[in-house]
Amino acid sequence: MKPLNADLHCHSTCSDGLLAPAEVVRRAAANGVELLALTDHDEISGLAEARVAAGECGLRFVDGVEISISWGDDQTVHIVGLGIDPADPVLVQGLAQVRSGRDARALRMAAELAKVGIHGAYEGALRHVSNPALVSRSHFARYIVEQGHARDMKEVFDYWLAKGKPGYVEHAWATLAEAVGWIVGAGGTAVIAHPARYRLTPAERRELFAAFRDLGGEGIEVLSGTQNAAEVREYAGIAREFGFLASRGSDFHGPGESWVDLGRLPDLPQDLTPVWTRLVS
């Protein structure tokens, strides 16, 4: 049987993507995606538009979100929620709480960047924002590239916006328990996003996975647009060891900016249980 082309992690202009929700859906359909989840950062306002577009394209759609959490020593980890009820009041309130500190953080980031000669970063970032409540590092990165201070987004993060760099500002996001609780309480399945991206020791990673599982988390992104073949093998092994469902998501943000286009990931290892067995009948 041909594997399902599922893409369960992507972004729109409602957070830090370049395409409107309906445009994301149409691009996914054109790329042969059969099951799509829109997972904007701490935001669910694009789901209704995406769901309508998916119906018009004949594409199966899953309501999703990506929640920012603080873990350990100021490590930001992302938890994807799939199959959520976007009207769940506890989830809605929790996401509003997470979003509330973003603007203050953005102003602090701009002040730090000005100290190293990158001026007007807050106003510049806002030019790339469709949702003023969600000013993110990606919006700053686009401005910095636009101004010629870096060749691409990766270089911006490497030199200015990653932890320990001049434009990085600490921020307290949700806790792991809160994020998993909101997702599960809204009828969804919690998934650890792009696990290879986190700067954790092997012991710290195992601590995260165990805590996530104990709190009711069920899935891990074995396939992500930023994970190489060796990392896919590593997290396939983690899925087997911890009994996690395996997810597949491009983490698409926009044409020319993402590592992998929508629906263009390899297939999951055949012995893993895909997370979409929980999402579609």
C-alpha angles and dihedrals in degrees: 000000000000112000117249114257097228124168109187103171125058141123140227137193087279086081123003104320125114099226130065115249094259091049090052090053094048092049091049091051091049089052092054099257111161100185122029135183121192107213110180118181111272089329137102101175093108097055098088093052092045093049092053092048091049090054090052091050095044089241121145109239135201124198108236146165138187113223123202115224135180115234132181117324100006095305116153113216126181124223118194119211116206127190093014127162101241090202094059104126097213092051092046092051093045093052091049088053092052093048094048096081099048099091094050089049090050092054090051091049091052091051091051093047091050089059089063095045103269103123131185092023097143094052090041093052090050090059087066095047125099094175109047090199090064109056104161141178088261090063090051090047092054090052092049091051090046090054092052097246092122139018097231145350094274092057091051092054092044094053107026118010109039122095111291094022125115098260098042115113124186117237134181109234128177120304121251090248092052095049095047090044093052092048096046091042089055090054095258139129117245118223131183107237124225095338095189092066097069119097095228131135116243089257092050091049092053090048090053093048093048093048091047092051093046091053092053101270111149112178146051131195103247089171118045131156091245098046121095127215094270091051091049089056091047095052093042084060091049090051090053094046097047096034093242125164111243121240132195122206136155096209084221115188102166148318113297093009104071129075092227131023122234113291095003099113124113120257122275117257106275097235094060123091109239116230090230090073082079094046107048133038 
